[in-house]
């Protein structure tokens, strides 16, 4: 099962990215464990400088901007 994390402080961009992830996996019909990481100390472990960050299977795929639904679907299909 895919491990997807959205790292962010809870800003609107972070919330939108999180919701886009949920919509993308719903549209693809796949199972994934989606986690929202808002704890600063936890985010520091990933060496995050800008948020939001979309991580798939512990690899940062998109940093510092909202990940769009189609973009997330493409990333999930290509892994």
DSSP file (Angstrom, degrees, kcal/mol; ACC not computed):
  #  RESIDUE AA STRUCTURE BP1 BP2  ACC     N-H-->O    O-->H-N    N-H-->O    O-->H-N    TCO  KAPPA ALPHA  PHI   PSI    X-CA   Y-CA   Z-CA
    1    1 A X              0   0    0      0, 0.0    31,-0.2     0, 0.0     2,-0.0   0.000 360.0 360.0 360.0 138.1    0.0    0.0    0.0
    2    2 A X  E     -a   32   0A   0     29,-1.0    31,-3.1     1,-0.1     2,-0.6  -0.341 360.0-145.0 -64.7 143.1    1.2    3.5   -0.9
    3    3 A X  E     -a   33   0A   0     29,-0.2    54,-3.8    -2,-0.0     2,-0.5  -0.960  22.3-178.9-109.9 114.7    2.4    5.7    1.9
    4    4 A X  E     -aB  34  56A   0     29,-3.0    31,-2.7    -2,-0.6     2,-0.4  -0.959   3.4-176.0-119.5 131.2    1.5    9.4    1.2
    5    5 A X  E     -aB  35  55A   0     50,-2.6    50,-3.1    -2,-0.5     2,-0.6  -0.975  15.0-158.3-125.9 140.1    2.3   12.2    3.5
    6    6 A X  E     -aB  36  54A   0     29,-2.5    31,-2.7    -2,-0.4     2,-0.5  -0.969  15.6-160.0-114.2 114.2    1.5   15.9    3.2
    7    7 A X  E     +aB  37  53A   0     46,-2.6    46,-2.0    -2,-0.6    45,-0.7  -0.822  35.3 115.3 -96.5 127.7    3.9   18.0    5.2
    8    8 A X        -     0   0    0     29,-2.6    -2,-0.1    -2,-0.5    35,-0.0  -0.949  68.9-107.1 178.9 164.2    2.7   21.4    6.2
    9    9 A X  S    S-     0   0    0     -2,-0.3    29,-0.1     1,-0.0    31,-0.1   0.438  71.3 -89.7 -86.3   0.2    1.7   23.7    9.0
   10   10 A X  S    S+     0   0    0      1,-0.2    28,-0.1    27,-0.1    -1,-0.0   0.586  77.0 148.2 102.0  12.5   -2.0   23.7    8.3
   11   11 A X     >  -     0   0    0      1,-0.1     4,-2.4     4,-0.0     5,-0.2  -0.193  65.3 -97.4 -71.9 172.0   -2.2   26.6    5.9
   12   12 A X  H  > S+     0   0    0      1,-0.2     4,-2.6     2,-0.2     5,-0.2   0.873 124.9  53.4 -60.5 -38.8   -4.7   26.7    3.1
   13   13 A X  H  > S+     0   0    0      2,-0.2     4,-2.2     1,-0.2    -1,-0.2   0.893 110.3  48.1 -63.0 -38.8   -2.2   25.4    0.5
   14   14 A X  H  > S+     0   0    0      2,-0.2     4,-2.3     1,-0.2    -2,-0.2   0.916 112.5  47.6 -68.1 -43.3   -1.4   22.5    2.8
   15   15 A X  H  X S+     0   0    0     -4,-2.4     4,-2.5     2,-0.2    -2,-0.2   0.894 111.8  50.5 -64.9 -40.3   -5.1   21.7    3.3
   16   16 A X  H  X S+     0   0    0     -4,-2.6     4,-2.5     2,-0.2    -2,-0.2   0.919 110.3  49.5 -64.6 -43.4   -5.8   21.9   -0.4
   17   17 A X  H  X S+     0   0    0     -4,-2.2     4,-2.1     2,-0.2    -2,-0.2   0.924 111.2  49.9 -60.8 -44.4   -2.9   19.6   -1.2
   18   18 A X  H  X S+     0   0    0     -4,-2.3     4,-2.0     1,-0.2    -2,-0.2   0.930 112.6  46.3 -59.9 -47.1   -4.2   17.1    1.4
   19   19 A X  H  X S+     0   0    0     -4,-2.5     4,-2.2     1,-0.2    -1,-0.2   0.865 110.2  54.1 -64.7 -36.3   -7.7   17.2    0.0
   20   20 A X  H  X S+     0   0    0     -4,-2.5     4,-2.5     2,-0.2    -1,-0.2   0.867 106.6  52.4 -65.0 -36.7   -6.3   16.9   -3.6
   21   21 A X  H  X S+     0   0    0     -4,-2.1     4,-2.4     2,-0.2     5,-0.3   0.939 109.2  48.9 -62.9 -47.1   -4.5   13.7   -2.5
   22   22 A X  H  X S+     0   0    0     -4,-2.0     4,-1.7     1,-0.2    -2,-0.2   0.903 113.3  47.1 -60.0 -41.6   -7.7   12.2   -1.1
   23   23 A X  H  X S+     0   0    0     -4,-2.2     4,-2.6     2,-0.2    -1,-0.2   0.896 110.3  52.9 -67.4 -40.5   -9.5   13.0   -4.3
   24   24 A X  H  X S+     0   0    0     -4,-2.5     4,-2.1     1,-0.2    -2,-0.2   0.922 110.9  45.1 -63.1 -45.3   -6.8   11.6   -6.5
   25   25 A X  H  X>S+     0   0    0     -4,-2.4     5,-1.6     1,-0.2     4,-1.3   0.847 112.7  52.8 -70.1 -30.5   -6.7    8.2   -4.7
   26   26 A X  H  <5S+     0   0    0     -4,-1.7    -2,-0.2    -5,-0.3    -1,-0.2   0.936 110.5  46.8 -65.6 -46.0  -10.5    8.1   -4.8
   27   27 A X  H  <5S+     0   0    0     -4,-2.6    -2,-0.2     1,-0.2    -1,-0.2   0.855 114.8  46.7 -64.5 -35.6  -10.5    8.7   -8.6
   28   28 A X  H  <5S-     0   0    0     -4,-2.1    -1,-0.2    -5,-0.2    -2,-0.2   0.721 103.3-134.1 -78.6 -21.1   -7.8    6.1   -9.1
   29   29 A X  T  <5 +     0   0    0     -4,-1.3     2,-0.2     1,-0.2    -3,-0.2   0.836  57.4 135.8  71.0  32.7   -9.6    3.6   -6.9
   30   30 A X      < -     0   0    0     -5,-1.6     2,-0.4   -29,-0.0    -1,-0.2  -0.698  55.6-116.6-109.3 163.7   -6.4    2.7   -5.0
   31   31 A X        +     0   0    0     -2,-0.2   -29,-1.0    -3,-0.1     2,-0.3  -0.814  40.6 161.0 -97.3 139.6   -5.6    2.1   -1.4
   32   32 A X  E     -a    2   0A   0     -2,-0.4     2,-0.8   -31,-0.2   -29,-0.2  -0.988  41.2-124.2-154.1 148.6   -3.2    4.4    0.3
   33   33 A X  E     -a    3   0A   0    -31,-3.1   -29,-3.0    -2,-0.3     2,-0.5  -0.868  33.3-164.8 -94.5 112.2   -2.2    5.5    3.8
   34   34 A X  E     -a    4   0A   0     -2,-0.8     2,-0.4   -31,-0.2   -29,-0.2  -0.876   7.8-177.1-106.3 124.8   -2.5    9.2    3.8
   35   35 A X  E     -a    5   0A   0    -31,-2.7   -29,-2.5    -2,-0.5     2,-0.6  -0.958  18.6-148.8-123.8 137.6   -1.0   11.1    6.7
   36   36 A X  E     -a    6   0A   0     -2,-0.4     2,-0.7   -31,-0.2   -29,-0.2  -0.928  14.3-162.3-103.9 119.6   -1.0   14.9    7.4
   37   37 A X  E     +a    7   0A   0    -31,-2.7   -29,-2.6    -2,-0.6   -27,-0.1  -0.894  27.1 152.8-108.0 110.8    2.2   16.0    9.2
   38   38 A X        +     0   0    0     -2,-0.7     2,-0.4   -31,-0.2    -1,-0.1   0.496  37.6 109.8-112.4  -8.7    1.8   19.3   10.9
   39   39 A X     >  -     0   0    0      1,-0.2     4,-2.4     2,-0.0     5,-0.2  -0.580  60.6-147.9 -75.1 122.0    4.4   18.9   13.7
   40   40 A X  H  > S+     0   0    0     -2,-0.4     4,-2.1     1,-0.2    -1,-0.2   0.895  97.1  51.2 -58.0 -44.2    7.3   21.2   13.0
   41   41 A X  H  > S+     0   0    0      1,-0.2     4,-0.8     2,-0.2    -1,-0.2   0.889 110.5  49.1 -63.9 -38.5    9.8   18.8   14.6
   42   42 A X  H >4 S+     0   0    0      1,-0.2     3,-0.7     2,-0.2     4,-0.4   0.904 110.8  50.6 -65.2 -41.5    8.5   15.9   12.5
   43   43 A X  H ><>S+     0   0    0     -4,-2.4     3,-1.6     1,-0.2     5,-1.0   0.858 101.1  63.0 -64.6 -35.0    8.8   18.0    9.4
   44   44 A X  H ><5S+     0   0    0     -4,-2.1     3,-1.8     1,-0.3    -1,-0.2   0.801  90.6  67.1 -61.3 -28.9   12.4   18.9   10.2
   45   45 A X  T <<5S+     0   0    0     -4,-0.8    -1,-0.3    -3,-0.7    -2,-0.2   0.773 101.6  48.7 -61.9 -24.8   13.3   15.2   10.0
   46   46 A X  T < 5S-     0   0    0     -3,-1.6    -1,-0.3    -4,-0.4    -2,-0.2   0.344 113.8-119.5 -97.0   5.4   12.6   15.6    6.2
   47   47 A X  T < 5 +     0   0    0     -3,-1.8     2,-0.4     1,-0.2    -3,-0.2   0.919  47.9 178.4  57.4  47.3   14.7   18.7    5.9
   48   48 A X      < +     0   0    0     -5,-1.0    -1,-0.2     1,-0.2     3,-0.1  -0.683  21.4 166.2 -87.0 128.7   11.6   20.7    4.7
   49   49 A X        +     0   0    0     -2,-0.4     2,-0.4     1,-0.3    -1,-0.2   0.705  68.7  31.2-109.5 -32.2   12.1   24.4    4.0
   50   50 A X  S    S-     0   0    0      2,-0.0    14,-0.5    15,-0.0    -1,-0.3  -0.969  86.8-103.5-128.7 145.4    8.9   25.2    2.1
   51   51 A X  S    S+     0   0    0     -2,-0.4   -43,-0.1    13,-0.2     2,-0.1  -0.838  80.4  44.7-119.8 159.5    5.5   23.8    2.5
   52   52 A X        -     0   0    0    -45,-0.7    12,-1.7    -2,-0.3    13,-0.7   0.577  64.0-177.3 -79.2 161.3    3.4   22.0    1.5
   53   53 A X  E     -BC   7  63A   0    -46,-2.0   -46,-2.6    10,-0.2     2,-0.6  -0.994  14.9-152.0-123.8 129.4    5.4   18.9    0.6
   54   54 A X  E     -BC   6  62A   0      8,-2.8     7,-3.2    -2,-0.4     8,-1.3  -0.900  16.9-172.2-100.4 119.6    3.9   15.9   -1.0
   55   55 A X  E     -BC   5  60A   0    -50,-3.1   -50,-2.6    -2,-0.6     2,-0.5  -0.943   8.8-169.5-115.1 133.2    5.7   12.7   -0.1
   56   56 A X  E >  S-BC   4  59A   0      3,-2.4     3,-1.3    -2,-0.5   -52,-0.2  -0.984  78.6 -14.8-122.2 121.2    5.0    9.4   -1.7
   57   57 A X  T 3  S-     0   0    0    -54,-3.8    -1,-0.2    -2,-0.5   -53,-0.1   0.909 129.8 -53.2  51.1  47.0    6.7    6.3   -0.2
   58   58 A X  T 3  S+     0   0    0    -55,-0.4     2,-0.5     1,-0.2    -1,-0.3   0.609 114.6 115.5  68.2  15.9    9.1    8.6    1.8
   59   59 A X  E <   -C   56   0A   0     -3,-1.3    -3,-2.4     0, 0.0     2,-0.5  -0.972  68.5-125.9-117.1 126.3   10.2   10.5   -1.3
   60   60 A X  E     +C   55   0A   0     -2,-0.5    -5,-0.2    -5,-0.2     3,-0.1  -0.564  35.5 168.0 -70.3 120.5    9.5   14.2   -1.7
   61   61 A X  E     +     0   0A   0     -7,-3.2     2,-0.4    -2,-0.5    -1,-0.2   0.792  64.4  21.1-103.5 -38.8    7.7   14.6   -5.0
   62   62 A X  E     -C   54   0A   0     -8,-1.3    -8,-2.8     5,-0.0     2,-0.4  -0.998  67.9-173.2-137.3 131.5    6.3   18.2   -4.9
   63   63 A X  E     +C   53   0A   0     -2,-0.4   -10,-0.2   -10,-0.2   -12,-0.2  -0.970  59.9   4.2-127.5 139.6    7.6   21.0   -2.6
   64   64 A X  S    S+     0   0    0    -12,-1.7     2,-0.3   -14,-0.5   -13,-0.2   0.537 109.7  65.7  77.1   8.9    6.4   24.5   -1.9
   65   65 A X  S    S-     0   0    0    -13,-0.7     2,-0.3   -15,-0.1   -13,-0.2  -0.976  90.6 -80.4-154.2 166.8    3.2   24.5   -4.0
   66   66 A X        -     0   0    0     -2,-0.3     2,-0.6   -15,-0.1   -52,-0.1  -0.535  41.4-134.3 -71.7 129.4   -0.2   23.0   -4.2
   67   67 A X        -     0   0    0     -2,-0.3     2,-0.1   -54,-0.2   -47,-0.1  -0.762  22.7-134.5 -84.5 124.1   -0.2   19.5   -5.8
   68   68 A X     >  -     0   0    0     -2,-0.6     4,-2.4     1,-0.1     5,-0.2  -0.454  15.8-116.0 -80.6 153.5   -3.0   19.3   -8.4
   69   69 A X  H  > S+     0   0    0      1,-0.2     4,-2.5     2,-0.2     5,-0.2   0.913 115.0  47.1 -55.9 -49.7   -5.2   16.2   -8.6
   70   70 A X  H  > S+     0   0    0      1,-0.2     4,-2.1     2,-0.2    -1,-0.2   0.870 111.7  52.1 -62.2 -36.5   -4.1   15.2  -12.1
   71   71 A X  H  > S+     0   0    0      2,-0.2     4,-2.2     1,-0.2    -1,-0.2   0.906 110.2  47.8 -65.0 -43.3   -0.5   15.7  -11.1
   72   72 A X  H  X S+     0   0    0     -4,-2.4     4,-2.5     2,-0.2    -2,-0.2   0.912 110.6  51.9 -65.2 -43.3   -0.9   13.5   -8.1
   73   73 A X  H  X S+     0   0    0     -4,-2.5     4,-2.0     1,-0.2    -1,-0.2   0.905 109.4  50.1 -60.3 -41.7   -2.7   10.8  -10.1
   74   74 A X  H  X S+     0   0    0     -4,-2.1     4,-1.6     2,-0.2    -1,-0.2   0.911 110.4  49.7 -63.5 -43.3    0.2   10.8  -12.6
   75   75 A X  H  < S+     0   0    0     -4,-2.2     4,-0.3     1,-0.2    -2,-0.2   0.909 112.2  47.8 -61.9 -42.4    2.8   10.4   -9.9
   76   76 A X  H >< S+     0   0    0     -4,-2.5     3,-0.6     1,-0.2    -1,-0.2   0.838 112.0  49.5 -69.7 -32.7    0.9    7.5   -8.4
   77   77 A X  H 3< S+     0   0    0     -4,-2.0    -1,-0.2     1,-0.2    -2,-0.2   0.773 108.5  53.5 -74.9 -26.2    0.5    5.8  -11.7
   78   78 A X  T 3<        0   0    0     -4,-1.6    -1,-0.2     1,-0.2    -2,-0.2   0.378 360.0 360.0 -93.1   4.8    4.2    6.1  -12.6
   79   79 A X    <         0   0    0     -3,-0.6    -1,-0.2    -4,-0.3    -2,-0.1   0.441 360.0 360.0 -99.0 360.0    5.5    4.5   -9.4
